[in-house]
Amino acid sequence: MEREQYIPLFETKEAKAWLFYRLFSVTVFLAVCFIWVYRITNLPKNGEDGRWVWIGLLAAELWFGLYWLITQALRWNPVFRSTFKDRLSWRYQDELPGVDIFVCTANFKIEPPIMVVNTVLSVLAYDYSPEKLSVYLSDDGGSDLTFYALLEGSEFARHWIPYCKKFKVEPRSPAAYFADSKSCMDLSHRIEASVAIKKLYEEMKERIESATKLGRIPEEQRSKHEGFSQWDSYSSRLDHDTILQILIDGKDPNAKDIDGCGLPTLVYLAREKRPQHPHHFKAGAMNALIRVSSKISNGPIILNLDCDMYSNNSLAVHDALCFFLDEEKSHEVAFAQYPQHFENITKNDVYSNSLRVVFNVEFHGLDGFGGPTYGGTGCFQRRDVLCGRKFTKDSKFEWKEDDDHKRLRSILELEQETKSLASCTYEQNTQWGKEMGLRYGCLLEDVITGLSIHCRGWKSVYINPERKAFTGLAPTTLSQTLVQHKRWAEGAFQILFSNYSPLSYARGKISFGLQLGYCYYCFWCPSSIPVLCYCIFPSLYLLKGISLFPQISSPWFLPFAYVISTRYIYSLAEFLWSGGTILGWWCEQRMWLYKRTSSFFFGFIDTILKMLGFTESTFVVTAKFTDEDVLKRYEKEMMEFGDSSPMFAILATLAMLNLFCFIGVVNKVIMNGDVFSLYKTMPLQTLLCIALVLINLPLYQGLFLRNDNGKLPSSLAFKSFVVALLASSSFTLLY
């Protein structure tokens, strides 16, 4: 098409008021510099009380200030993108590229097969040409129950896909659709069809859940499909042959839905696993899918999803393609990342799992410097880039198909020829995991994969449409949330010491702003140490009556007051702008503290131990189902504790320590009868101690006031009480 006829498929807009924010940031940094000056110029002399803790606070404030500078990369140059799907359809009509969708599951016990099937059905029903759509399920658990669920889903798809397209159903996950009775019964002409399709779904769901509950497939069902014979040599989820089944062949003219229209390709894969061979967790599963799909469908665009992240927008694929098919600006785009969205978030998001600010602010900021990080789910990618292609100015996206040779082979022959690509020895002496596919060697394989792509000259884009593209399930307990964030923080910290460290590997290869963006995540774990310092020592020295901050009458009080007030006012405004509530912001502050004093701290310790050779990395899968009583408490926004996790032990001990310090100070004030002296001499320490007590109110309830199963165990409450009491008493007596 000639240049004068060029019409863009997407547009990019800069954020408004960016100049005002930059000026505001400069004033905050100047105030931070004054705080550093205060700490250095007022350092107590040798032998004076508080000298060493003063030095510790100086180190903590140096870290906070420098880390705050890094966070500015996420807000300095945000951009917002929008697409023109109508132009895409007009320009390319039926000549759109093939799309391969990878859905990954790892353990049927914590990722229920019925949930997995709903995710698969939601993308099978995409509003896209079925002959160009292929869906692959990677079952790293190698479970015949998951295979059975997918087999049932493939039959139900013959009814579900035409129903969705006929009535323009949204969302296209049957479970999510039928859970909203209003959406499926809002029009009288569809009531009869809705009742019929819901009946079919409930019957399928009953069969799948019954088999899952029994832990086996009924013999009658096993005998109906020869695919179950591949489990005859199955030993365990970590020791089995490759299991590959093409359940629907989109190229088979007989693969039709009930309306006679073609169906997308559907493939089940459980790659070979042996105890003596590393399997590289999700990265290994993804790489096996890349190779296997290259022989079956070879779609030039790949979408990967977690098994709980169903499609919430049937046109999301068209939005993504606008970034790959634009004739002037798409040549440099390697992947398009959607945000994660969760359907089970409560009004005030008690565990701060929605990541509002991350997806509504920070990812837009990264996009302004060359693109967001690869998030591991909800990401459309070019296959050639994933396979190692380097960026050049003529890196045009080609999707001309040439796969007629595959039609000459039977499904059985294709399956047998392709199985070897998923063997546990295939990658030996190859570049897979190094220069091809997802990278190995880190818990956050998605982050280092995205970084390596950016370092090869490619860019990524962030798509955040009003209707969310994908919806999943967030953790519903505090333990699940903290464990998940520990894995993320630990993985990011490991990157800092790996061959993919953004400090060295990315230097000179990506923009400085994007380099800082990657460093922001890598420094999560170290930030736990200064936060712990601030949670412990100011309150203890308040109890002792030793001031660590300027008095309210001192000019040095002003920079502290300015930084604290502007930090929290801006944080609240940003959170409210992102769609949150005031109480939700307070929960966000609590979880900010809890993650840094538990998840990030344990991630820091575990990384150090791993580097010293004492431990090995493990990949923890977050449970995707919840006990009914736990769910009821979650819906009431009651924090769920319930076990004696080491993370809860440190949180409870810190909470009790600050409570004892607060009670001790109140007792001294009452005894002395002079409230205003404390306000005048140690206002910031007093404010910090009060804030730490208030923010821990749900934890105190879990320790002392609750009787349900979600409370903290009595043994943990006793231990934290004793440790905190001994620490505060000993400090008062010794210093």
N, C-alpha and C positions, 0 to 999 in steps of 0.2 A: 504494500500500500504506500502511496506517495506521501511525502512528509506533510503536504498541505492538507491531506485528508486525515492526518493523525488526530485521534481523539483519545485522551487518556482514560484508562480503566480504573484509576484510583487517584485520589488527591491527598496531599499532605499539608496540614496546617500547623503553624507554630502556636504555642500557648499564648493566651493574652496576658498582659501584665507581667511578662517575664522580666522586664527592666526593673519594675518595682521590687520584685522578689530578689533580684541580684543586689540592689542597693540595700535592701533589708538584711541580706546575708552578710554584706560587708560590715554593717553596724554590729551584728552579732559577733563576727570574728574579732572586731576591735575590742569588744567587751571581754571576749575570751582571752585576748592578749593581756588585758589589764589584770585578769584573774591570775594568769601565770606570773606577771610581774609582782603581784601581791604576795603570792606564795614564796617567790624567790627572795624578795626584799625583807620579808617578815619571818624568815626561818629562825626558829628558836636556837639559841646557842647551846653548845655542848653542856650537858647536865641539866638543862631545863626540861620541865615536863612537856611531853608531847612532841619532842623533836623528831623521833622516828616516824610517828604516825603522820606528822606534818609532811615529811619527805614522801611517805606513801600516798598522801592525798595529792601532793604535787605531781607525782608520777601518774596517778589516776586522772587528774585533770588535764595533764598533757595528752594522755591517751584519748580522753573524751573530746578534747578540742581537735586533735588531728583526725580522729574518726569522724567527727562532725564534718570536717572538710571533705572527707571521702564521700559522705552521704550527699553532698551538694551535687555530685556528678549525676545523681538520680533525679535532680530537680532543676538543674541549670538550663537545660535546653529541651523541654518536653515537646513532642509532636503528636498530632492526632491524625489518624488516617481514616478515610472513608472510601468505599468502593462503588462502582457503577455496574451492577450485575446486568442491567438491561442492555448496556453497550456490549458486554461480553457475549450475551446470547445473540445479539444482532450481528456481531462481527464474525463469530465462529460457528454459530448454529450447531450443527451436529459434528463438528470437527474438533471437539474438545479432547484433551488427552485422557488416557486411562489413569485411574486412581486405584492404588492398592491400599487397603486399610488393615493395619495390624492392631489386634486387640490382645493384650497380654494378661494372663492370669498365672498364679504360682501355687496356690494351695486351696483346694475346694473346701477345706474345713473353715477357713476364715474369709474366703471369697466364694459365697454360695453360687452353685451352678445356675440357679434361676436368675440371679443378678447378672451373671456373665452373658447369659442368653439374651436378656433384655437389651444389654449394650450392643450385642451383635445385631439383633433385629432392628435396632434404631438406625444403624448405619447401612444395613441392607436396604432399608426403605428410603435412602437418600433420593432426593429429586434429581436423579442423574441417569444417563443412559445405562441400562443394566449390563449391556455387553462391554461397557468400559469400566465397570465397577467390580472389584474383587475384594472379598473380606477374608482375612486369615486370623484364626485364633491360635495363639501360642499357649499351650498348656504346659507350663514348666513343672506342674505337679504330676503330669502323665496319668491323670485319673480317668478311668472308664466312665465314672459318673459325669464328669464334665463333657466327655465325648457323647454320652447318651443325651445329655441336655441339649447339646448342639444339634444332634440328630433330630430330636423332637422339634427344635427351633427351625430346622431346615424345612420340615413339613408344614409347620405353622406359617412360615414365611410366604408360602404359596397363597395364603388367604390374607395375611397381614399387609403385604406390600401393595396389592391392588386396592385394599380398603384405604390405606393411607393416601394413596395418590388420587383416589376418587373423591375423598372428602377433605383433602389437604390437611391432614391431621398434624398437629404439633402438640407436644413432642411425640416422637415416633418410637419411644420405648413403651411397650404395652403396659408395663407396671405403672409408669409415671402417668400415662394417658388415662388409664382406668381409675387411678387413684383420685383423679379430678373428675368427679361425676358430671360437673357442669360442662366440661369441655367435650365429653362424649355424648351428651344428651341434649345439647343446646338447640339442635334443629330437628324438627319433627320428621323430616324425610330420611334422617339417618338413624332414627331410634331402632328400627327393626334390624338394620345391618349391624348396629352397635351391640345390640343384645346377642346376636348370633356370633359375632367375632369375639365378644367377651366370654361367651360360653366355651368357645374353642380354646381361648387362652387359659381360662380357669382349669379346664381339663388337662391341658398340657402342664400347667403349673403343678397340679395335683400329682401327676405322674412323676415329674422331676423331683419334687420335694419328698414324695414317698420313697423313691429310690435313694435319695440322699440320706433320709432318716434311717433307712434300713442298712445303708452302706454297701448296697449291691444292686445289680440290675436284675429284674425278674427274668427268668430263663426264657419265658415266652418272647420278651423283647430282644434278648441277646440273639436268639435264633433267627430273628428277622433280618439281621444285618451282619454280613460277613466281616465287617470292620472290627467287631469285638474279638475276632480271632487273634488280632495283633497283641492282645493282652495275655495270650497263652504263655508267652515266654517272659512275662513281666515279673520282675523281682521286687523292686521298690521304686519310689519316686526318684531315687538317685542312682538307680541301676536298671536300665532298660534300653531296648533297641529304639530306633527312630520309628515313630508311629505317625503315618501320614495318610490322610483320607481326603479326597476331593468329594465333598458331599453334594455340591451342586456345580456342574460344569457349565459356565455361562456360554460356552461356545457350542454346546449340544443343542441342536434345534428342538429337541424334545424337552428341554428344561424350561417349562412354562408354568406361569401361575394360573389360578383358576379362571382368569380372563383371557388366557391364551397369549399373554405377553412374556417376553423373555425374563429370566431371573439372573441376578448377579452371581458370580462365582463365589463359592463358600468352601474354605479349606480348614481342616483341623491338623495341627502339627504339635507333636510332643517330641522334641529333639532327643537324640540319643544322649544318655548320661551314664557315666561310669565313675565309681568312687575314686579311681586313680587319676582322673582327668578333671582339671578345673573347668567349671561351666560358666563362670563370669556373670552369674545372676541375670538380671534383665538385659544387660548389654549383649550377652551371649545369645539370649533368646531372640533379640532383635536382629542380630547379624545372621542367625540361621534363617529367619523369615525373609531377610533381604535376598539371600541366595536362592531359597526355595521359590519365592515369588518370581524371581527373574526367569525361571524356567516355565512357570505356569501362566502368568499374565504379563509380567514385566511392565507394569504401569510406571510411567516416568515420574509420577507424583505419588508420594507415600504419606499417609496419615497414620500416626500411631496414637493409641488410646490405652489408658488403664481400663481394667475390666469393669470398674464402677462408674466410668465417665461416659454416660450415654449421650447420644446426639439430641440436642434441644432445639436445633434449627436445621431443617432439611436442606436449606440453601447455603449452609456454611461452606460447602465445597466450592460453590461459585464465587463467594467472597474471596476465598483463598486464591483461586485461579486468576483473579483480576491482577494479583501481584506477580504472577508467573508469566502471564501472557500479554502484558502491556508491551507495546512494540519499541518503546524508547527507554523505559526505566526498569524493566524486569530482568535484564541480563545480569544484574549484580545481586539479585535476591536468591538466597539459598534456601531459606525456610521462612514460613509465616506462622507465628506463635499466637494462639488464642489463650485468654486467661482461663483459669479454673473457676468454676462456679459450683456452689453446693446447695442442694435442695433442703437439707435438714438444719440449716443455720437458724437459731432462735432470734427473736427480735433484737436482743442486746448482745448476741454472740458471745456467750459467757467465756468461751475458750479462745476467742479471737482467731477462729479458723478460717474466716472468710477472706483474710488477707486483703482487706479493702484498699488500704493505702498502697500495698505492693502492686496490685493489679490496676488501680485507677490513677496512680501517680508515678510510682517508681519505674514500672516497665515502659511507660510513655517517655520517661526521662532517658532510659537506656536507648530507646528507639531513636532519639535525637542524636545519638553518637554512633550509630551504625547498627543498631538493632538490639532486641532483648536477648537474654540467654535462652538456650534451648531448655524448655521446661519439662521434657520427658513425657508429656501427654498433651493432646490437643494441638499437635504441631504438624503442619503440612510441609513436606520437604522434597527437594529434587533428588531423585534417585542417583543421578550421576555425581552430585556433590557429596552425598553420603558415602558413595563408593570411592571418594578420594580425588575428584576432579578439582584442579586449581583454577582460580579465577583469572581470566584474561579479558581484555576489552571486547573481544568477540565471542564471549561465552553465552551465545544465544541458546535459548531453551528449545530443544528439538524433541518432538514427540511423534514423528512419523512412524507408524507401526509397520512392522515387517515380521509377523509371527505366523504366517500361513502354514509353516512346516509343522507346527504343533497340532494342527488339525488332522494330520496324517497318523497320529499315534492314538492309541486307546488310552482311556483314563488309567487303567492298570499299568500300562507301559510307562506312562508319564510319572506315575507315583513311584514306581520302582527305580526309574532313572534319577529321580529327584531326591530320593531318600539319602543318598550318600552326601548331599550338600548339608545335611543336618547331623552328620555323624560327629562324635566328640573328638575325632582325630583330623577332621578336614582342615582345620585352621593351622595345623602344625607347619612350621616353616613357610608361613604366608604372612601377608601384611594385614590380615584381618585383626581388628582390635588395636592396630598401630597407625596405619595410614588409610585403612579401609574400614567402613562401617563405624559402629559406635566404639569408642575407645575404652580400653580395659585399665584396671589398676586403681580404681577409685570407687567409693560408694556412690558418688554422684556422677555416674557415667554420662548422663545427659549434659551436665554443665561442661565437662572437659571436651565432649564431642562438639558442642556449640562453639567453645573457645577455639578449638582447632580449625573449625570451618571459618570463623571470623579471621583467624590468623593466616588463612590461605587467600585472603582478599575479598571474601564474600561478605554480604550484609544480610541482615534479617529484618523482618518487619513485624510489628505488633498490631493485631486486629482485636479491637474491643467494641463490637457492635452493641447496640441497645438490647437486642435479643441475644442472650448468651448462646454460644455455639454448643457448649458441652456442659453437662451438669452431673455432679457426682455426690459422694457421701463424705462428710467431714467426720473426724473422730468425735465421739460423744462422751468421752471421759477425759479427765485431766491426765491420767497415766498414758493413754493412747496419744494425746497431743504432745506431751513432753517427750515421749519416746520417738515420735515422728520427727520432732524438731531436733532432737539429739542426733539422729541419723543425718539429717540435712546439714547441721552445723559441723558435725564430725567429718562428713564427706568433704565439705567446703574447706575445712582446715587442712585436711590431707592434701588437697590440691596445692596448697601453698608450698608444700615440701616435695611435690612431685615434679615430674618433667614438664607438667603443664601449668606451672606456677605463673599467674598473670604478671608477676613482678619481673620475671626473666623471659619466659617463653613468648609472652605477648608484646614485649618491649619493641617498639618500632614497627609492629605489624598491624596494630589496630590503633584507633584514636585514643588519646590520653584519657578522655572522659569515659570511654568504654572500659579501658584498663582499670580505672578506679572503680567502675561499677562491678567488675568481677571481684576486685579486692574487698569491696564492701561485704560480700558474702563470705569470703575467706577469713575475714577477721571477726566473725561472729564469736567463735570460741574464746579467743584471747580477751574479748570484751567482758567476759565473766569475772575476771580477776579484779579490775577496778570497781565493778559494780558490787562485788562482795565486800571489797574494802569500804565502800560507802555505806553498805548495809550494816556493818559491824562497828567500826571504830567511832564514828561521830556519836552514836547513841551511848556507847560505853564511856566516852570522855564527857558527854553531857551528864551522865550519872555521877561522874567524878568531879564535875564542876570545872573542867578545863575547856576553854574556848578554842575552837579550831577554825572559826570563821570570823570575819570582822563584825564589830558591834554595829548596831543600827545607826549610831551617831557618826560612824566613820565614813569618809568618802569612798573607801574601798567596798563598802556595802553595795554601792550602786551597780557596779558591773555584775556582781552576783545576782542582784535582784533583777537586773535587765535580762540576763541570759536565762534565768529560771522562768520568769514571767513570759517572755517572748517564745521560749521553747514550748511551753505548755499551751499558750494561747494559739500559736500557729498550729501545733499538733491537733488541738481540738477543732480548729477551723478546717484543717485538711481532712480530718476524719468525717466531719459533718458534710463537707463537700462531696466526699466519696459515698455518701448515702447512709452513714451510720447515725447513731443516737448518742446523746450525752452519756447515758449509762453504759452504752456500748464502748464509748471512748474510755471510760473508767475501767471497764473490763480489759480493754486493750493495754492500759497502763499496768494493770496487775499481771497480765500474761507476759508483758515485756520484762517485768521483774522476775517472774517465775522461770521463764526460759533462760535468762542469763545466769540465774543463781542455781539452776539445776541442769537443764538440758545442755546448755553451752559449756557449763563447768565440767560435767561428766564427759562431754565430747572432747574437751581439751585434755583431760586426764587420759582418756582412752587412746587418743591420738599419740600422746607422748609415750604411753606404754607400748603401743604398736611399733613406734619408731625404735624403741629399745629392744624390741623382739619378745615382749612378754605376752602379747595378745595377738589375735588375728581379726581381720575385718569380717563382720557378718552383716547380712542384709536382712533387716526385719520388715516383714510385711504387716501393714496395719490392718487390723480386723475390720471387716465391712458389715458386721452384724452386731446387734446390741440386745442385751437382756431386756425384757419388757419393763422390769422395775427401774433399771438404769435409764431406760428411755423416758419413762415418766418423770424422773427427777431431772433429766436433761431438759425436757420441755418446760419444766418449771424454773429452769435456769439455776438449779442447785448444783454446786460443784461436786463432782464424783471423785472420791478418794478411794476408800475401800480396801486398800492393800498396804503392805509395809515396804513400799518401794524405797530404795535409797534416796531417790529424788525427793520423795515426800519427807524423809527424815531431815534432810538439810533445809527444806522449806519450813518445816515445823519448828526446827531449832532456831532458825533466824527469826521467825515470827515471835517465838517465846522470848528470845533474847531482847528484842525491841520492846515487847510488852513489859518485861521486868524493868528495863531501863526507864520506860515511861512511868510506870507505877512508882519506882524509886524517886524519880524527879518530882512527881506530884506530891509524894509524901514529904520530901524536903521543903517544897514550897509551902505546904500546909503548916509544917512545923515552924518554918521561919516567918511565915505570914507576909512574904514579900514577893508577890507575883510579878511585879513590873521589873524587878532586877533581872530576872531570867529573860524577860522579853527584850530588855535593853542590851544585855551582855551576850547572850547566845541565841538570837532569834532564829538563825538558819538551822542550827543543830536541833532546836526544839521543833521547828517546822518539819524537818526531815524525819525525826522520830515519830511525830504525830502522823505524818503521811504514811510511814511504814506500818504503823499500827492499824490505821484505817483501811489500808489496801489489803491487809491480811484478815479482815473480818470474816470472810467465808471460811478461812482456815481455822480460826478460833472456834467457829461454829462446829466445824468438823472434828475438832479436838474435844470440845466440852459440852456442846448443847444438842447435838443430833443423836438420835437413837436408831436411825435406819442403817441399812447395809452400806450406804455410801459414806459413812463417817470414817475418820482415821482410826485405825486399830488402837486399842487401849495400851498395848505394849509400846507402840511408837509414841503415843502421847506421853507416856511416863518417861521414856528415854529422852525425848526432846525437852521435857520439863526439867529433868535432872541436869542435863548437859547445859542448858541455858542458865539455870539457876547457879550452877557451879561456876560457869564462865563469868557471869556478872558479879557474883559475890567475890570470887578470887581476884578479879580485876580491881574491885573497890578496895580490897584489903591490901593487895600487893603494891598498888601504884598510888 
